[in-house]
Each structure stands twice: as structure tokens, then as C-alpha cells.
Amino acid sequence: MSKNNSRSTLIKMATIGALLASTSTVTLAGDSESIRWKVQSVFGTHLPALGDPIAQIATQIKEASNGSVQFKVYEPGKIVPPFAITEAVKNNQIPAGLALLGYDQGKIPASGLFSNVPFGMEPWEYAAWWYDGEGKTLAEALYAKHNIQPVLCGVIGPETAGWFRKEITSIDDFKGLKIRFAGLGGQVLQKAGASVTSMPGGEIFPALEKGAIDATEFSMPAIDQLLGFDKVAKNNYFPGWHQTFTANHLVINKQVWNKLSASNKAMIEMACTAGTLRALTRGESLQGAVVNGFEDKGVTARKLDPALLAQLKGLTDEVMAEQSAKDADFKRVYESQQAFMKEYKSWKRLAYLPRDF
């Protein structure tokens, strides 16, 4: 080989090497990958406790990793529709997203049990079941079938029982009522005779204002106020029987997750654990002031009659039995939750002061 040919070959090899280095999606700093993820959120980051934790997590994880792990958070619908996040992650259209797993209920019946359950756990009780009971193990096994790694990334307290134009005094008042209601609670109200629809948060107020729906639920009072429900529906009911907690999860494509180093997996899990606590504390800190301001806005906070709650509980038991009979995963997860609640109740009954003591 001539000197000119040899030199030409070396130049070509160097060029190819430089090109490969410039197009690599993973760079190494010590033992850590450089992660740059698009993360689609199911809720707007302007919504306190429900939507803003993922933005805080993105900021904190960037700082804690010295910039090696970065999430670019996208608002609902910017990449995929809010109800399509897990499907997009499954197919690696996006590497990760913040999801409400209950939106997967049409394809994964047991998913709703990981986001909200009628007459279910209180938020810290759910977190205890997730971290120290069977929750995390069951969720990971369920979603592994769908090429997804779920990480708990937010828990908040109960929703209100809904915003209604008219008072609700008996179970018959739900018959024919057009209401936006999500998840398993929606199935319960269907049994009560309501006409139930589900829609993303951004679509609810226009539907309520135009009369397409008569009532709605969405989240806690501070969040519902931002969405404007109190301008149209003046009866806000409590307690939130249908959603005693709301849990959000960071869903990650399984292949993407498996390629991460142990240190980066741990960093993401730590960030989400911190985000879970901050979502809970922020949510609890805001509601009292909002409820105290109801009177000035012409809103009446009402409590559902105990007899009505008992009827809703009976319908809930029917729904849970039906779903358990249809789906083995649903049955397994629900039984795990019920067993945990039964055991925890002994401690709760003895240890905590009654409110307003």
C-alpha cells in the first residue's frame, strides 16, 4: 500500500470514529450515563401537588446528578394525548411519562387499583402498601407484561365527591345525571344510573359550562378551583368516597430502564420518592384556605348523607366483585389492598386521636 493510500485510509477511519462519537445518544461520565429524556405529563404542571411535582423532580434530579440526568417535561397533549401516555412509552415513542395508571383500565383492568380506589386507602396508607407491602412488586409484575417499569412518583389526598349544579340527597338523584367521573368510581355511578363520561382535565370546564355535563369530579378543591368548576357548579360534595387517594407514576420503557446503571436507577427512584412526599405535603397545605373561601364565592360545601354513602359502598362492592371475577390480576391486587387495610386498621383505630378532640 502506498503512503498516500495509507494516509487516506487513516483519515477515513478517523472521520468515521468522530461521526460515531458525535451521534451517540449515551455518553459516559465516570460510571454514569448521560440521560436526556422527553417526559410527557398527564397533568399540567400549573396544577399544585397533582401536576407540579414532576417539574420539581426534573429540576432536582438535574441538580443532584450535576446535569447527567435531565428530564424535559412536556405538558399534556404536547406529544401524545393524556390517555395514551403508557401506550407511547410501551412502544418507545417516548422513553418515559408521568401517568395516571387508571387511564389504562380499558386494556389493563387492574391498573385502576394503583391510581385510585373507591372506599380505598388513605394516601399515606397507599404509600405504605406500595413501599413496604406488596404494591410495588405487584405493579412491576403487571406492567412488565406491557414493556413498562412503573415508579411511584406522587400521592395526594382525597378528591371531593364532585361539583354539582343541584343538590344530591338520595341515590335516585344520580339517575340520568350526566357526569364526568373517572375510573372505578365511574363504574359505581353507572350502576346508580348515571350517564358517566371520562375526559382530560382541560376539557371539563367547557363541557360543564355548556351543559354537556351536569356535574364533575377531578381533584382536590385547590386544583378544581383553578379549573373554574366553582363558577358553574355551586354544590361541592364531600367526602371523596370514589378517590380516597390519587397516585401518579413515572412509567418508563422497560428496555430503556434495563439499560440504565444501578446508580441512575437509584437516583430516579429517590427523586420520585421525594416527589411523592412533596406532592402529599403540598396538597394537604392548600385545601383549608380554599374551603374557607367557599362562602365568598357562593359555593356550599356539603357532606353526603351516611345512608347514601352506605349505598355507594354496596355498589362499590358489587363492582369490585365483578371485576375480580373477570380478571385474575385485578383480584390479586384488590385482595392484597384489602388485607393491608384490614391489618392497618387495628393500628389506626388505636393510635390516632379523633379529629376535633
Rosetta blueprint (number, residue, H / E / L):
1 M L
2 S L
3 K H
4 N H
5 N H
6 S H
7 R H
8 S H
9 T H
10 L H
11 I H
12 K H
13 M H
14 A H
15 T H
16 I H
17 G H
18 A H
19 L H
20 L H
21 A H
22 S H
23 T H
24 S L
25 T L
26 V L
27 T L
28 L E
29 A E
30 G L
31 D L
32 S E
33 E E
34 S L
35 I E
36 R E
37 W E
38 K E
39 V E
40 Q E
41 S E
42 V L
43 F L
44 G L
45 T L
46 H L
47 L L
48 P L
49 A L
50 L L
51 G L
52 D L
53 P H
54 I H
55 A H
56 Q H
57 I H
58 A H
59 T H
60 Q H
61 I H
62 K H
63 E H
64 A H
65 S L
66 N L
67 G L
68 S L
69 V E
70 Q E
71 F E
72 K E
73 V E
74 Y E
75 E L
76 P L
77 G L
78 K L
79 I L
80 V L
81 P L
82 P H
83 F H
84 A H
85 I H
86 T H
87 E H
88 A H
89 V H
90 K H
91 N L
92 N L
93 Q L
94 I L
95 P L
96 A E
97 G E
98 L E
99 A E
100 L L
101 L H
102 G H
103 Y H
104 D H
105 Q L
106 G L
107 K L
108 I L
109 P H
110 A H
111 S H
112 G H
113 L H
114 F H
115 S L
116 N L
117 V L
118 P L
119 F L
120 G L
121 M L
122 E L
123 P H
124 W H
125 E H
126 Y H
127 A H
128 A H
129 W H
130 W H
131 Y H
132 D H
133 G L
134 E L
135 G H
136 K H
137 T H
138 L H
139 A H
140 E H
141 A H
142 L H
143 Y H
144 A H
145 K L
146 H L
147 N L
148 I E
149 Q E
150 P E
151 V E
152 L E
153 C E
154 G E
155 V E
156 I E
157 G L
158 P L
159 E L
160 T L
161 A L
162 G E
163 W E
164 F E
165 R L
166 K L
167 E L
168 I L
169 T L
170 S L
171 I H
172 D H
173 D H
174 F H
175 K L
176 G L
177 L L
178 K E
179 I E
180 R E
181 F L
182 A L
183 G H
184 L H
185 G H
186 G H
187 Q H
188 V H
189 L H
190 Q H
191 K H
192 A L
193 G L
194 A L
195 S E
196 V E
197 T E
198 S L
199 M L
200 P L
201 G H
202 G H
203 E H
204 I H
205 F H
206 P H
207 A H
208 L H
209 E H
210 K H
211 G L
212 A L
213 I L
214 D L
215 A E
216 T E
217 E L
218 F L
219 S L
220 M L
221 P H
222 A H
223 I H
224 D H
225 Q H
226 L H
227 L H
228 G L
229 F H
230 D H
231 K H
232 V L
233 A L
234 K L
235 N E
236 N E
237 Y E
238 F E
239 P L
240 G L
241 W L
242 H L
243 Q L
244 T L
245 F L
246 T E
247 A E
248 N E
249 H E
250 L E
251 V E
252 I E
253 N E
254 K H
255 Q H
256 V H
257 W H
258 N H
259 K L
260 L L
261 S L
262 A H
263 S H
264 N H
265 K H
266 A H
267 M H
268 I H
269 E H
270 M H
271 A H
272 C H
273 T H
274 A H
275 G H
276 T H
277 L H
278 R H
279 A H
280 L H
281 T H
282 R H
283 G H
284 E H
285 S H
286 L H
287 Q H
288 G H
289 A H
290 V H
291 V H
292 N H
293 G L
294 F L
295 E H
296 D H
297 K H
298 G L
299 V L
300 T E
301 A E
302 R E
303 K E
304 L L
305 D L
306 P H
307 A H
308 L H
309 L H
310 A H
311 Q H
312 L H
313 K H
314 G H
315 L H
316 T H
317 D H
318 E H
319 V H
320 M H
321 A H
322 E H
323 Q H
324 S H
325 A H
326 K H
327 D L
328 A H
329 D H
330 F H
331 K H
332 R H
333 V H
334 Y H
335 E H
336 S H
337 Q H
338 Q H
339 A H
340 F H
341 M H
342 K H
343 E H
344 Y H
345 K H
346 S H
347 W H
348 K H
349 R H
350 L H
351 A H
352 Y L
353 L L
354 P L
355 R L
356 D L
357 F L
